[in-house]
Amino acid sequence: MIGVLVTFTQTGRFDRATLTKIAGELRGPFEGMAGLRFKSFMLDEDGAQARNFYVWDDEEKGRAFFTEELIDKVTGIYGVPPKIEYLDVVGFVDNSGA
């Protein structure tokens, strides 16, 4: 299992309403995506960083998803290029079915 943290950092602040709209518009393709266990769209308290967090069942699929084409696309959407960090998920709690 692999986690991927994608961070977009603005020099100013992201508009929460705009990010909420982006999350709503981009949600569909991720629903039921093979190998993707979890994805979240987040905004930090200061509004300077938008973060997307993914948990993939398979490291190869997780790494393969972030192509140069995808990076160019999300740079256009968020207005700044992302920083992508790959994380080894050593434990996971899922209470969604509880």
N, C-alpha and C positions, 0 to 999 in steps of 0.2 A: 504494500500500500504506500502511496506517495501523496504528500500534500504539496500544493503549489500556491504560493502567496504572490499575487500580482499587485504591485503598488504603483499608483499614478500620483506624482507630487506636483502640485501647483505652486507658483510663487505667491499667488493670492489665495483665494478660497474657492472651493467648488460650491456650486449652488445645489442644495439638497434636493429641491424639486426637480432639477434637471437630471441628477443622478437617479432619483426614484423613477423618472420616466425612462431613462436608459435601461435600468434594471427590468422594468416591465416589458419593454420592447425586445430585450435580448433573452428573456427567460425561456421562451418557447423552445428554441433549438436544444437547450440543455435538458429539458424534461425527457426522461427516458433514454438519454444518451448512453450508449454502451460503454461500460467501464467507469463512468462517472458516478460516484456514490453521493457526492455533496458539492454544492456550489453556493457561495454567498456573495452578495454585493454589499459593501460596507463603506462608511464614511467615518473618518476619525473625528474626535471631539472638536478639534480646531478647524475642521473643514478644509485643511490643506492637502490631505491625502485621501484618495479613494482607493479602497483595497478590495480585491476579489480573492476569495479563498476557495480552492478546489481540493477535494479528496478523491483520488483515483484508486480503483482496485488494482490496477496494473501500472507499474512504473513506465513501461514502454509506451502505453497509450497516453499516459499523462504528459510525458516529454514530447511525444509526436504531435500532440494537439497544438503546441505553441510554435507554429511555423512563422517564417518571416512574413508571409502574407497576412496571417492573423495579427501579428504585431503591428504591421502597417495599418490594418483596419482599425484596431482599438486605439492606436495613436490618433487617428483621425476622429474617432468618436469622443475620446477624452481630452484631446487637445495637447497631450504631452505623451512621450513614450513611456512604456512601463518598465519597471524593474521586476524581474521574474526570479523568484527564489524557490528552489526545490527542497523539500523537507521530508525526511524519513519519518513516517508515522509509526511510532512504536507502540501506540495504544489508542483505542478509539471507543468512545461511549456514544451510543445512539439511543436516545430516549423517545424518538419520534413515534414508535409503535406502542409506547406505554400509555 
